[in-house]
Amino acid sequence: MRAHKRWNAFKNRVGQHLAAIKKNGQPAKETTTAPAQKGWQTNAHGTQWMASKGVWINGNQEITKRRGSPNRNAPSSGQMPRGQRLDYREIARSDGHIWLLDLKSSQWVPVKTWNARTGAVGPDWGTWR
């Protein structure tokens, strides 16, 4: 198995393709890997999410909050000003961002970029507590 992992340069990233070898020595069909982290679930819309509680403080820019969905085309619910605290109850990976769901409302706030193909995340736009 290790030889196949090395041969594929497999790094357990979301959306990475894995080429497997059948018993007859021929390549099998290409498949897409599941998220590597435990606890992530995927809803009917393809959003990856998990329950997670914590506090996040917005950094040095205003951020547009979204109502009802962690998606940039969801209705805007206003701006989150610099330095504002967000108590959150859920985290999601969707639409090129990592999102947090407000503890007391249905507002989602993007807190960093996320590449669905590679699993790479950008720098934090604030601080975690």
Secondary structure, 3 states (H helix, E strand, C coil): CHHHHHHHCCCCCCCCEECCECCCCCECCCEECCCCCCCCEECCCCCEEEEEEEEEEECCCCEEEEECCCCCCCCEEEEECCCCEEEEEEEEEECCEEEEEECCCCEEEEEEEECCCCCCECCCCEEEC
